[in-house]
Every structure is written in structure tokens, then in C-alpha cells.
Amino acid sequence: MSAPNQITAIHTLRRQIPNFGDAEYRAHLQEVYRVTSCKQLTYTQAAGLIADLAKMAPKTSFKAKGESAARVSGQYARALQALWIAAWNLGVVEKRDDRALLAFVERQTGLSHTRFLHDAADASKAIEGLKAWIARTAELAWPTSRSTIDRKRAVIEAQAAIMRRKLPTFSPQSFGALQGYGGNLDAYDEPTLDRLSSDIGRMIRRDKESAKRRAA
């Protein structure tokens, strides 16, 4: 889900946009994201909304509260954040925050921040390197299609395989139905897939922490 500092940035930005009152803001949330509150957005969606609002805000006055060098930004930020969240939910990385992602990008490219990723070759080093790390560690087969929803489903299938090591009968579809998302996984839209992945991710991380405590 969206982080507290993202919510702060969203509300700071929207108040700086001329002729963009509460009604216009709510209409934008409903039209673009099908939600009524920014708290209902996923982390990646919130990052996208911040980027959209930043474009709408006057350039001379924009200074989103909480924005710093530790925040991911730039044209490849959304793709990298989506992959990083997938890695977090698969138990591949131990820290979800942007600082950890920025450290990874620097190791891959030598660039200290995603805002310096202007060259496609540099961006590919970060994006493809992260995809390869996830695939190798989580035994995930990325789909050949460019469909975002196919990639999200692939992540969930990899999560299910991890869960079956402990619960052989685990089914993401049955689990989703228990969570109230519906019994047909193929009918899930992207936000619902994000919520399901987040729910399964919490169980994966909890199991990893329990295993660490037992081994200590």
C-alpha cells in the first residue's frame, strides 16, 4: 500500500495545483486509479500519482514535503520500484525502502541516483539486473510478453511455489478468495493482484524471520 511519506507528498502537491480542488482531485483518483483515497493506492501507483501531480504543479513552487535524495525519481523510477516491490514480496530483498533500491542501482550502474538514469543502456543494467536477481533467487520465469498483468501473475505464481514448500496445498486463487478478492484469479485486475501479492509477501517474510530466529 502507499507509504505515509507518499501520502504527505500527494496532498502537498495537489494543494499547489491551480484550479485543482478536492472535487477535481477525487475525480482524478476515481478516473485513473478507480479508488476514492490515495491510501488505497499501491506503493507503485502512489509513486505514479506523485509524478503526475508534480507535472501539473507550477515548476517554480514545487517542493514536495519529504522529498529528498533518498527518494527514487526519474523516468525509470516506476519500473524499478515495481520490480523492487516484487523482490520484497518474494523475500529476495530485506528492505523495501528507496534507499536500498538506490544502493542496488548504484552497484549496477555506478550512478548514485535513479534521476541520473538517462541512457537506456544504464537503465537496462539496473532493470535487467534486478529481474535476473529475482528470477535466480525466487526461481521465477518472467513472461515473454510485455504485459504488466502477466508479470504480476508470474510473481504470484513464484510466491505460491515458495509457500508450497511449507504448505503443499497452498493455492493463490483459494487464498485470494478467502481474502475477499474473488475466486477467479484470471479476473483480478492489477490493483487486486498487487494486494494479493502483498498479502502473500507478508507470509513469506514472516516465515523467513521465523526461520532466522530458529537458526540463531
ROSE-4610 file (N, C-alpha, C; in Angstrom, 1 decimal, always signed):
// ROSE-4610
residu = [M/M/M/S/S/S/A/A/A/P/P/P/N/N/N/Q/Q/Q/I/I/I/T/T/T/A/A/A/I/I/I/H/H/H/T/T/T/L/L/L/R/R/R/R/R/R/Q/Q/Q/I/I/I/P/P/P/N/N/N/F/F/F/G/G/G/D/D/D/A/A/A/E/E/E/Y/Y/Y/R/R/R/A/A/A/H/H/H/L/L/L/Q/Q/Q/E/E/E/V/V/V/Y/Y/Y/R/R/R/V/V/V/T/T/T/S/S/S/C/C/C/K/K/K/Q/Q/Q/L/L/L/T/T/T/Y/Y/Y/T/T/T/Q/Q/Q/A/A/A/A/A/A/G/G/G/L/L/L/I/I/I/A/A/A/D/D/D/L/L/L/A/A/A/K/K/K/M/M/M/A/A/A/P/P/P/K/K/K/T/T/T/S/S/S/F/F/F/K/K/K/A/A/A/K/K/K/G/G/G/E/E/E/S/S/S/A/A/A/A/A/A/R/R/R/V/V/V/S/S/S/G/G/G/Q/Q/Q/Y/Y/Y/A/A/A/R/R/R/A/A/A/L/L/L/Q/Q/Q/A/A/A/L/L/L/W/W/W/I/I/I/A/A/A/A/A/A/W/W/W/N/N/N/L/L/L/G/G/G/V/V/V/V/V/V/E/E/E/K/K/K/R/R/R/D/D/D/D/D/D/R/R/R/A/A/A/L/L/L/L/L/L/A/A/A/F/F/F/V/V/V/E/E/E/R/R/R/Q/Q/Q/T/T/T/G/G/G/L/L/L/S/S/S/H/H/H/T/T/T/R/R/R/F/F/F/L/L/L/H/H/H/D/D/D/A/A/A/A/A/A/D/D/D/A/A/A/S/S/S/K/K/K/A/A/A/I/I/I/E/E/E/G/G/G/L/L/L/K/K/K/A/A/A/W/W/W/I/I/I/A/A/A/R/R/R/T/T/T/A/A/A/E/E/E/L/L/L/A/A/A/W/W/W/P/P/P/T/T/T/S/S/S/R/R/R/S/S/S/T/T/T/I/I/I/D/D/D/R/R/R/K/K/K/R/R/R/A/A/A/V/V/V/I/I/I/E/E/E/A/A/A/Q/Q/Q/A/A/A/A/A/A/I/I/I/M/M/M/R/R/R/R/R/R/K/K/K/L/L/L/P/P/P/T/T/T/F/F/F/S/S/S/P/P/P/Q/Q/Q/S/S/S/F/F/F/G/G/G/A/A/A/L/L/L/Q/Q/Q/G/G/G/Y/Y/Y/G/G/G/G/G/G/N/N/N/L/L/L/D/D/D/A/A/A/Y/Y/Y/D/D/D/E/E/E/P/P/P/T/T/T/L/L/L/D/D/D/R/R/R/L/L/L/S/S/S/S/S/S/D/D/D/I/I/I/G/G/G/R/R/R/M/M/M/I/I/I/R/R/R/R/R/R/D/D/D/K/K/K/E/E/E/S/S/S/A/A/A/K/K/K/R/R/R/R/R/R/A/A/A/A/A/A]
num = [1/1/1/2/2/2/3/3/3/4/4/4/5/5/5/6/6/6/7/7/7/8/8/8/9/9/9/10/10/10/11/11/11/12/12/12/13/13/13/14/14/14/15/15/15/16/16/16/17/17/17/18/18/18/19/19/19/20/20/20/21/21/21/22/22/22/23/23/23/24/24/24/25/25/25/26/26/26/27/27/27/28/28/28/29/29/29/30/30/30/31/31/31/32/32/32/33/33/33/34/34/34/35/35/35/36/36/36/37/37/37/38/38/38/39/39/39/40/40/40/41/41/41/42/42/42/43/43/43/44/44/44/45/45/45/46/46/46/47/47/47/48/48/48/49/49/49/50/50/50/51/51/51/52/52/52/53/53/53/54/54/54/55/55/55/56/56/56/57/57/57/58/58/58/59/59/59/60/60/60/61/61/61/62/62/62/63/63/63/64/64/64/65/65/65/66/66/66/67/67/67/68/68/68/69/69/69/70/70/70/71/71/71/72/72/72/73/73/73/74/74/74/75/75/75/76/76/76/77/77/77/78/78/78/79/79/79/80/80/80/81/81/81/82/82/82/83/83/83/84/84/84/85/85/85/86/86/86/87/87/87/88/88/88/89/89/89/90/90/90/91/91/91/92/92/92/93/93/93/94/94/94/95/95/95/96/96/96/97/97/97/98/98/98/99/99/99/100/100/100/101/101/101/102/102/102/103/103/103/104/104/104/105/105/105/106/106/106/107/107/107/108/108/108/109/109/109/110/110/110/111/111/111/112/112/112/113/113/113/114/114/114/115/115/115/116/116/116/117/117/117/118/118/118/119/119/119/120/120/120/121/121/121/122/122/122/123/123/123/124/124/124/125/125/125/126/126/126/127/127/127/128/128/128/129/129/129/130/130/130/131/131/131/132/132/132/133/133/133/134/134/134/135/135/135/136/136/136/137/137/137/138/138/138/139/139/139/140/140/140/141/141/141/142/142/142/143/143/143/144/144/144/145/145/145/146/146/146/147/147/147/148/148/148/149/149/149/150/150/150/151/151/151/152/152/152/153/153/153/154/154/154/155/155/155/156/156/156/157/157/157/158/158/158/159/159/159/160/160/160/161/161/161/162/162/162/163/163/163/164/164/164/165/165/165/166/166/166/167/167/167/168/168/168/169/169/169/170/170/170/171/171/171/172/172/172/173/173/173/174/174/174/175/175/175/176/176/176/177/177/177/178/178/178/179/179/179/180/180/180/181/181/181/182/182/182/183/183/183/184/184/184/185/185/185/186/186/186/187/187/187/188/188/188/189/189/189/190/190/190/191/191/191/192/192/192/193/193/193/194/194/194/195/195/195/196/196/196/197/197/197/198/198/198/199/199/199/200/200/200/201/201/201/202/202/202/203/203/203/204/204/204/205/205/205/206/206/206/207/207/207/208/208/208/209/209/209/210/210/210/211/211/211/212/212/212/213/213/213/214/214/214/215/215/215/216/216/216]
x = [+0.8/+0.0/+0.9/+0.3/+1.0/+1.7/+2.8/+3.6/+3.2/+3.3/+2.9/+3.6/+4.9/+5.5/+5.0/+4.5/+3.9/+2.6/+1.8/+0.5/+0.7/+1.8/+2.1/+2.5/+3.3/+3.7/+2.6/+1.6/+0.5/-0.4/-0.7/-1.5/-0.8/+0.5/+1.3/+1.2/+1.4/+1.4/+0.1/-1.0/-2.3/-2.8/-2.3/-2.8/-2.1/-1.0/-0.2/-0.7/-1.6/-2.1/-3.3/-3.2/-4.3/-5.5/-6.7/-8.0/-8.1/-7.4/-7.4/-7.9/-9.2/-9.7/-10.0/-10.7/-10.9/-11.8/-12.7/-13.6/-12.8/-11.9/-11.1/-10.1/-9.5/-8.6/-9.3/-10.5/-11.2/-11.6/-12.0/-12.4/-11.2/-10.0/-8.8/-8.4/-8.6/-8.3/-9.3/-10.5/-11.5/-11.3/-11.0/-10.9/-9.6/-8.5/-7.2/-7.0/-7.3/-6.9/-8.1/-9.3/-10.5/-10.5/-10.0/-10.1/-10.6/-11.0/-11.5/-10.6/-9.5/-8.5/-7.1/-6.1/-4.7/-4.2/-4.8/-4.4/-4.7/-5.6/-6.0/-5.0/-4.1/-3.2/-2.1/-1.6/-0.4/+0.8/+1.9/+3.2/+3.5/+3.5/+3.8/+2.9/+1.6/+0.6/+0.7/+1.0/+1.2/+2.4/+3.5/+4.6/+4.3/+3.4/+2.9/+2.1/+1.2/+0.4/+1.3/+2.3/+3.2/+3.8/+4.3/+4.9/+3.9/+2.7/+1.7/+1.3/+1.2/+0.9/+2.0/+3.3/+4.5/+4.5/+4.0/+3.9/+2.9/+1.8/+0.7/+1.0/+1.9/+2.2/+3.1/+3.0/+3.9/+5.3/+6.2/+7.6/+8.3/+7.9/+8.7/+8.3/+7.2/+6.8/+6.8/+7.0/+7.0/+8.2/+7.8/+8.8/+8.1/+7.9/+7.1/+7.7/+6.9/+7.4/+7.9/+9.0/+9.6/+10.4/+10.4/+11.3/+12.7/+13.6/+15.0/+15.8/+17.1/+17.9/+17.7/+17.0/+16.8/+15.5/+14.8/+13.6/+13.9/+13.4/+13.6/+12.8/+13.4/+12.7/+13.4/+12.8/+13.3/+12.4/+12.7/+11.8/+11.8/+12.7/+12.7/+12.3/+11.9/+11.6/+10.5/+9.4/+8.2/+8.5/+9.3/+9.6/+10.5/+11.5/+12.4/+11.6/+10.8/+10.0/+9.1/+8.5/+7.6/+8.4/+9.6/+10.4/+10.9/+11.2/+11.7/+10.7/+9.4/+8.3/+8.1/+8.2/+8.1/+9.2/+10.4/+11.5/+11.3/+10.7/+10.3/+9.3/+8.3/+7.2/+7.6/+8.7/+9.2/+10.3/+10.6/+11.6/+13.0/+13.2/+14.5/+15.4/+14.7/+15.4/+14.8/+15.6/+15.2/+14.6/+14.9/+14.4/+13.6/+12.5/+11.6/+11.9/+12.6/+12.7/+13.5/+13.4/+14.1/+15.6/+16.0/+17.5/+18.1/+17.5/+18.0/+18.0/+16.9/+16.8/+17.9/+18.1/+19.1/+20.5/+20.8/+22.1/+22.3/+21.2/+21.3/+21.6/+20.9/+21.1/+22.6/+23.1/+24.5/+25.5/+25.2/+26.1/+26.0/+24.9/+24.7/+25.2/+25.1/+25.4/+26.5/+26.8/+27.8/+27.2/+25.9/+25.2/+24.6/+24.7/+24.2/+22.7/+22.0/+20.6/+19.9/+18.6/+17.8/+17.6/+17.6/+17.4/+18.5/+19.6/+20.7/+20.6/+19.6/+19.4/+18.7/+19.5/+19.0/+19.3/+20.4/+20.8/+20.1/+19.5/+18.8/+19.7/+20.9/+21.8/+22.1/+22.2/+22.4/+21.1/+19.9/+18.7/+18.5/+18.9/+18.8/+19.7/+20.9/+21.7/+21.0/+20.3/+19.5/+18.3/+17.5/+16.2/+16.5/+17.3/+17.5/+18.3/+19.2/+20.0/+19.0/+18.1/+17.1/+16.2/+15.8/+14.9/+15.7/+17.0/+17.7/+17.9/+18.2/+18.4/+17.1/+16.0/+14.7/+14.4/+14.7/+14.5/+15.3/+16.6/+17.5/+17.2/+16.9/+16.7/+15.3/+14.3/+13.0/+12.5/+13.4/+13.1/+11.8/+11.8/+10.7/+11.0/+10.1/+10.2/+9.4/+10.1/+9.4/+8.7/+7.5/+6.8/+7.4/+7.3/+7.9/+7.1/+5.8/+5.0/+5.4/+5.0/+5.3/+4.2/+3.2/+2.0/+2.4/+2.0/+2.2/+1.4/+0.2/-0.6/+0.0/+0.6/+1.3/+2.4/+3.2/+4.3/+3.9/+2.8/+2.3/+1.8/+1.2/+0.7/+1.9/+3.0/+4.2/+4.8/+4.8/+5.3/+4.5/+3.2/+2.3/+2.5/+2.7/+3.0/+4.3/+5.3/+6.5/+6.4/+5.5/+5.2/+4.5/+3.6/+2.9/+3.8/+4.8/+5.8/+6.6/+6.9/+7.6/+6.7/+5.5/+4.6/+4.3/+4.4/+4.1/+5.2/+6.4/+7.5/+7.0/+6.2/+5.7/+4.3/+3.5/+2.1/+1.8/+2.0/+1.9/+0.6/-0.4/-1.7/-2.0/-1.1/-1.3/-1.8/-2.8/-3.3/-3.5/-2.9/-3.1/-4.6/-5.2/-6.6/-7.5/-7.3/-8.1/-7.8/-6.5/-6.2/-6.8/-6.8/-7.4/-8.9/-9.6/-11.0/-11.2/-10.4/-10.5/-10.3/-9.5/-9.2/-10.3/-11.3/-12.4/-12.2/-11.1/-10.8/-11.6/-12.2/-12.9/-12.2/-12.9/-12.4/-11.7/-11.7/-11.2/-9.9/-8.8/-7.5/-7.4/-7.8/-7.7/-8.5/-9.5/-10.3/-9.8/-8.7/-8.2/-7.6/-7.9/-7.2/-5.9/-5.1/-3.8/-3.8/-4.6/-4.6/-4.9/-5.8/-6.2/-5.0/-4.3/-3.1/-2.0/-1.9/-1.0/-1.3/-2.6/-3.0/-2.7/-3.0/-2.8/-1.3/-0.5/+0.9/+1.5/+1.0/+1.4/+1.0/-0.2/-0.7/+0.2/+0.5/+1.3/+2.8/+3.2/+4.6/+4.8/+3.7/+3.8/+4.1/+3.4/+3.6/+5.0/+5.4/+6.8/+7.8/+7.7/+8.7/+8.6/+7.4/+7.2/+7.8/+7.7/+8.3/+9.8/+10.4/+11.8/+12.3/+11.6/+12.0/+12.0/+11.0/+10.9/+12.0/+12.4/+13.5/+14.8/+15.0/+16.2/+16.3/+15.1/+15.1/+15.4/+14.9/+15.2/+16.7/+17.3/+18.7/+19.6/+19.2/+20.0/+20.4]
y = [-1.2/+0.0/+1.3/+2.4/+3.6/+3.9/+4.5/+4.8/+6.2/+6.4/+7.7/+8.9/+8.8/+9.9/+10.2/+9.1/+9.3/+10.1/+9.7/+10.4/+11.9/+12.2/+13.5/+14.3/+13.7/+14.3/+14.6/+13.6/+13.8/+15.0/+15.1/+16.2/+17.5/+17.5/+18.7/+19.2/+18.3/+18.7/+19.1/+18.4/+18.7/+20.1/+20.6/+21.9/+23.0/+22.7/+23.7/+23.8/+23.0/+23.0/+23.9/+24.9/+25.9/+25.2/+25.6/+25.0/+23.5/+23.0/+21.6/+21.3/+21.5/+21.4/+19.9/+19.8/+18.4/+17.6/+18.2/+17.5/+17.0/+17.9/+17.5/+16.4/+16.5/+15.5/+14.2/+14.1/+12.9/+12.3/+13.1/+12.7/+12.1/+12.7/+12.1/+10.8/+10.6/+9.3/+8.2/+8.6/+7.6/+7.3/+8.3/+8.1/+7.3/+7.6/+7.0/+5.7/+5.7/+4.5/+3.7/+4.2/+3.6/+3.4/+4.5/+4.5/+5.8/+6.0/+7.2/+7.9/+7.3/+7.8/+7.4/+8.2/+7.8/+6.7/+6.6/+5.5/+4.1/+4.1/+2.8/+2.4/+3.3/+3.1/+2.1/+1.4/+0.6/+1.6/+1.1/+1.9/+2.4/+1.6/+2.0/+3.0/+2.7/+3.7/+5.1/+5.1/+6.3/+7.1/+6.3/+7.0/+7.6/+6.9/+7.4/+8.6/+8.6/+9.8/+11.0/+10.8/+11.9/+12.5/+11.6/+12.1/+12.9/+12.4/+13.1/+14.5/+14.5/+15.8/+16.8/+16.3/+17.1/+17.8/+17.1/+17.7/+18.8/+18.7/+19.6/+20.8/+20.7/+21.8/+22.8/+24.1/+25.1/+24.7/+24.8/+24.4/+25.2/+26.5/+27.4/+27.1/+26.5/+26.4/+25.0/+24.0/+22.6/+22.2/+21.8/+21.3/+20.3/+19.1/+18.1/+17.9/+18.0/+17.7/+16.3/+16.1/+14.8/+14.3/+15.1/+14.7/+14.9/+14.0/+14.1/+13.2/+13.3/+12.5/+11.0/+10.6/+9.2/+8.7/+9.6/+9.1/+8.8/+7.7/+7.3/+8.2/+8.7/+9.5/+9.3/+10.0/+9.8/+9.0/+8.9/+8.2/+6.7/+6.1/+4.7/+4.3/+5.3/+5.0/+4.0/+4.2/+3.4/+1.9/+1.7/+0.3/-0.4/+0.4/-0.1/-0.4/+0.6/+0.4/-0.8/-1.0/-2.2/-3.5/-3.6/-4.7/-4.9/-3.8/-3.8/-4.3/-3.9/-4.4/-5.9/-6.3/-7.7/-8.5/-8.0/-8.6/-8.7/-7.6/-7.6/-8.6/-8.7/-9.7/-11.1/-11.3/-12.7/-13.1/-12.1/-12.4/-12.3/-11.7/-11.6/-10.5/-9.4/-8.3/-8.1/-7.6/-7.5/-6.1/-5.1/-3.8/-3.3/-2.7/-2.2/-0.8/+0.0/+1.4/+1.8/+3.0/+3.5/+3.6/+3.8/+3.8/+2.5/+1.4/+0.1/-0.1/+0.4/+0.3/+1.2/+2.4/+3.3/+2.7/+2.0/+1.3/+0.2/-0.5/-1.5/-0.9/+0.2/+0.8/+1.3/+1.9/+2.3/+1.2/+0.1/-1.1/-1.6/-1.5/-2.0/-1.0/+0.3/+1.3/+2.2/+2.3/+3.3/+4.7/+4.8/+6.1/+6.1/+7.3/+7.3/+7.5/+7.8/+8.0/+7.7/+7.3/+6.9/+8.2/+9.3/+10.5/+10.7/+10.1/+10.2/+9.1/+8.2/+7.2/+7.8/+8.3/+8.9/+8.0/+7.3/+6.4/+5.0/+4.6/+3.3/+2.1/+2.2/+1.1/+1.0/+2.2/+2.2/+1.7/+2.2/+1.7/+0.2/-0.3/-1.7/-2.5/-2.0/-2.6/-2.8/-1.8/-1.8/-2.7/-2.5/-3.2/-4.7/-5.0/-6.4/-7.1/-6.3/-6.9/-7.3/-6.4/-6.7/-7.9/-7.9/-9.0/-10.3/-10.3/-11.6/-12.0/-11.1/-11.5/-12.1/-11.5/-12.0/-13.4/-13.6/-14.8/-15.9/-15.6/-16.6/-17.0/-16.0/-16.2/-16.8/-16.4/-16.8/-17.9/-18.3/-19.3/-18.9/-17.6/-17.0/-17.0/-17.5/-17.4/-16.2/-15.1/-13.9/-14.2/-13.7/-14.0/-13.2/-13.8/-13.1/-11.9/-11.8/-10.7/-9.4/-8.3/-7.0/-6.6/-7.5/-7.2/-7.1/-6.0/-5.8/-6.8/-7.1/-8.0/-9.4/-9.8/-11.1/-11.2/-10.1/-10.1/-10.2/-9.5/-9.6/-11.1/-11.7/-13.1/-14.0/-13.7/-14.6/-14.5/-13.3/-13.1/-13.9/-13.8/-14.5/-16.0/-16.5/-18.0/-18.4/-17.5/-17.8/-17.7/-16.8/-16.7/-18.0/-18.5/-19.7/-20.9/-20.9/-22.0/-22.0/-20.8/-20.6/-21.1/-20.7/-21.1/-22.6/-23.3/-24.7/-25.5/-24.9/-25.6/-25.9/-25.1/-25.3/-25.8/-25.3/-25.7/-26.3/-27.6/-28.2/-27.9/-27.6/-27.4/-25.9/-25.1/-23.6/-23.3/-22.5/-22.0/-20.5/-19.7/-18.3/-17.9/-18.7/-18.5/-18.7/-19.8/-20.1/-19.1/-18.7/-17.7/-16.3/-16.0/-14.7/-14.7/-15.9/-16.0/-15.8/-16.3/-16.2/-14.7/-14.0/-12.6/-11.7/-12.3/-11.5/-10.9/-11.3/-10.8/-11.5/-12.6/-13.3/-14.7/-15.6/-16.9/-17.2/-16.2/-16.4/-15.5/-16.1/-15.3/-14.6/-15.3/-14.7/-13.4/-13.2/-12.0/-10.8/-11.0/-10.0/-8.9/-7.6/-6.5/-6.2/-5.3/-5.0/-4.7/-3.7/-3.4/-4.6/-5.5/-6.7/-7.6/-7.8/-8.6/-8.1/-6.7/-6.1/-6.4/-6.3/-6.6/-8.1/-9.0/-10.4/-10.7/-10.1/-10.3/-9.8/-8.6/-8.0/-9.0/-9.5/-10.4/-11.7/-12.3/-13.5/-13.1/-11.9/-11.5/-11.4/-10.9/-10.8/-12.2/-13.2/-14.5/-15.1/-14.8/-15.3/-14.6/-13.3/-12.6/-13.1/-13.4/-13.9/-15.2/-16.1/-17.4/-17.3/-16.3/-16.2/-15.7/-14.8/-14.3/-15.4/-16.2/-17.3/-18.3/-18.5/-19.4/-18.9/-17.6/-16.9/-17.1/-16.9/-17.0/-18.4/-19.4/-20.8/-21.1/-20.5/-20.8/-20.0/-19.0/-18.2/-18.9]
z = [+0.0/+0.0/+0.0/-0.2/-0.3/+1.1/+1.1/+2.3/+2.8/+4.2/+4.8/+4.1/+3.7/+3.1/+1.7/+1.0/-0.3/-0.1/+0.9/+1.1/+1.4/+2.2/+2.5/+1.3/+0.4/-0.8/-1.7/-1.8/-2.7/-2.3/-1.0/-0.5/-0.6/-0.4/-0.5/-2.0/-2.9/-4.3/-4.8/-4.5/-5.0/-4.6/-3.4/-3.0/-3.7/-4.4/-5.2/-6.6/-7.0/-8.4/-8.6/-9.4/-9.6/-10.1/-9.6/-10.0/-9.9/-8.9/-8.7/-7.2/-7.0/-5.6/-5.3/-4.2/-3.7/-4.6/-5.3/-6.2/-7.4/-7.9/-9.1/-8.7/-7.5/-7.0/-6.9/-6.3/-6.1/-7.5/-8.4/-9.7/-10.4/-10.2/-10.8/-10.3/-9.0/-8.3/-8.9/-9.0/-9.5/-10.9/-11.8/-13.2/-13.5/-12.9/-13.3/-12.5/-11.2/-10.3/-9.8/-10.0/-9.5/-8.0/-7.3/-5.8/-5.4/-4.1/-3.6/-2.7/-2.3/-1.4/-1.8/-1.7/-2.0/-1.1/+0.1/+1.0/+0.4/-0.6/-1.3/-2.4/-2.8/-3.8/-3.4/-4.4/-4.1/-4.0/-3.6/-3.5/-4.9/-5.9/-7.2/-7.8/-7.6/-8.0/-7.4/-6.1/-5.4/-6.0/-6.3/-7.0/-8.3/-9.0/-10.3/-10.2/-9.1/-8.9/-8.5/-7.7/-7.3/-8.6/-9.5/-10.7/-11.5/-11.6/-12.4/-11.8/-10.5/-9.8/-9.9/-9.9/-10.0/-11.4/-12.4/-13.7/-13.8/-13.0/-13.0/-12.1/-11.2/-10.2/-10.9/-10.5/-11.0/-10.7/-11.7/-11.6/-10.6/-10.4/-9.5/-8.1/-7.8/-6.4/-5.9/-6.8/-6.4/-5.5/-4.3/-3.4/-2.5/-2.9/-2.1/-0.8/+0.2/+1.6/+1.7/+2.3/+2.4/+1.3/+0.1/-1.0/-0.6/-1.0/-0.7/-1.7/-1.6/-2.4/-2.2/-1.1/-0.8/-1.4/-2.2/-2.9/-4.4/-4.8/-6.2/-7.1/-8.2/-9.2/-10.5/-11.5/-12.9/-13.7/-15.0/-16.0/-15.8/-15.1/-14.9/-13.5/-12.7/-11.3/-11.1/-11.9/-11.7/-12.0/-13.1/-13.4/-12.4/-11.9/-10.8/-9.5/-9.2/-7.9/-8.0/-9.1/-9.3/-9.1/-9.7/-9.5/-8.1/-7.5/-6.1/-5.1/-5.4/-4.5/-4.8/-6.0/-6.3/-5.6/-5.6/-4.9/-3.4/-2.8/-1.4/-1.1/-1.9/-1.7/-1.9/-2.6/-2.8/-1.8/-0.9/+0.1/-0.5/-1.7/-2.3/-1.6/-1.3/-0.6/+0.8/+1.7/+3.1/+3.4/+2.6/+2.8/+1.6/+1.9/+0.9/+0.5/+1.3/+1.2/-0.1/-0.5/-1.7/-1.5/-0.3/-0.1/-0.5/-0.2/-0.6/-2.1/-2.7/-4.2/-4.8/-4.3/-4.9/-4.7/-3.6/-3.4/-4.5/-4.8/-5.8/-7.2/-7.5/-8.8/-8.9/-7.8/-7.8/-8.1/-7.4/-7.6/-9.1/-9.7/-11.1/-12.1/-11.9/-12.9/-12.6/-11.3/-10.9/-10.7/-10.9/-10.8/-9.4/-8.7/-7.3/-7.1/-8.2/-8.1/-9.4/-9.3/-10.5/-11.3/-10.8/-11.6/-12.6/-12.4/-13.4/-14.5/-14.4/-15.4/-16.7/-17.5/-18.8/-20.0/-19.9/-21.0/-20.9/-22.0/-21.9/-21.5/-21.9/-21.5/-20.0/-19.4/-17.9/-17.3/-17.8/-17.2/-17.3/-18.5/-18.7/-17.7/-17.4/-16.4/-15.0/-14.7/-13.4/-13.5/-14.5/-14.6/-14.9/-15.9/-16.2/-15.1/-14.5/-13.4/-12.2/-11.9/-10.9/-11.3/-12.5/-13.0/-12.9/-13.3/-13.2/-11.8/-10.9/-9.5/-8.9/-9.2/-8.8/-9.4/-10.7/-11.3/-10.8/-10.5/-10.0/-8.5/-7.7/-6.3/-6.0/-6.7/-6.4/-7.4/-8.3/-9.3/-10.1/-10.5/-11.3/-12.8/-13.6/-15.0/-15.5/-15.9/-16.4/-17.7/-17.9/-19.1/-20.3/-21.5/-22.6/-23.1/-22.7/-23.1/-22.3/-22.8/-22.1/-21.2/-21.0/-20.2/-18.7/-18.1/-16.7/-15.9/-16.3/-15.5/-15.6/-16.7/-16.8/-15.9/-15.8/-14.8/-13.4/-13.1/-11.7/-11.4/-12.4/-12.1/-12.0/-12.8/-12.7/-11.3/-10.7/-9.4/-8.4/-8.5/-7.6/-7.7/-8.9/-9.1/-8.4/-8.5/-7.8/-6.3/-5.8/-4.4/-3.9/-4.8/-4.4/-4.3/-5.2/-5.2/-3.9/-3.4/-2.1/-1.0/-1.0/+0.1/+0.1/-1.0/-1.1/-0.5/-0.2/+0.5/+1.9/+2.4/+3.8/+3.8/+2.9/+2.8/+1.4/+1.2/-0.2/-0.9/-0.2/-0.9/-1.1/-0.9/-1.0/-2.4/-2.5/-3.8/-3.7/-4.6/-4.5/-4.8/-5.7/-6.0/-4.8/-4.1/-2.9/-1.8/-1.7/-0.7/-1.0/-2.3/-2.7/-2.4/-2.6/-2.3/-0.8/+0.0/+1.5/+1.9/+1.1/+1.4/+0.9/+0.2/-0.3/-1.7/-2.4/-3.7/-4.8/-4.5/-5.6/-5.8/-6.4/-6.6/-7.9/-8.9/-10.2/-10.4/-10.2/-10.3/-11.6/-12.7/-14.0/-14.2/-13.3/-13.4/-12.6/-11.8/-10.9/-11.8/-11.4/-12.1/-11.4/-11.9/-11.4/-9.9/-9.4/-8.0/-7.1/-7.6/-6.8/-6.7/-7.9/-7.9/-7.0/-6.9/-6.0/-4.6/-4.2/-2.8/-2.5/-3.4/-3.2/-3.0/-3.9/-3.8/-2.4/-2.0/-0.7/+0.4/+0.4/+1.4/+1.5/+0.4/+0.4/+0.8/+0.4/+0.7/+2.2/+2.9/+4.4/+5.0/+4.5/+5.0/+4.7/+3.5/+3.1/+4.0/+4.3/+5.1/+6.6/+7.0/+8.4/+8.6/+7.6/+7.6/+7.6/+6.8/+6.8/+8.1/+8.8/+10.1/+11.1/+11.0/+12.0/+11.8/+10.5/+10.2/+10.8/+10.7/+11.2/+12.7/+13.4/+14.8/+15.3/+14.6/+14.9/+14.7/+13.7/+13.4/+14.3/+14.9/+15.8/+17.1]
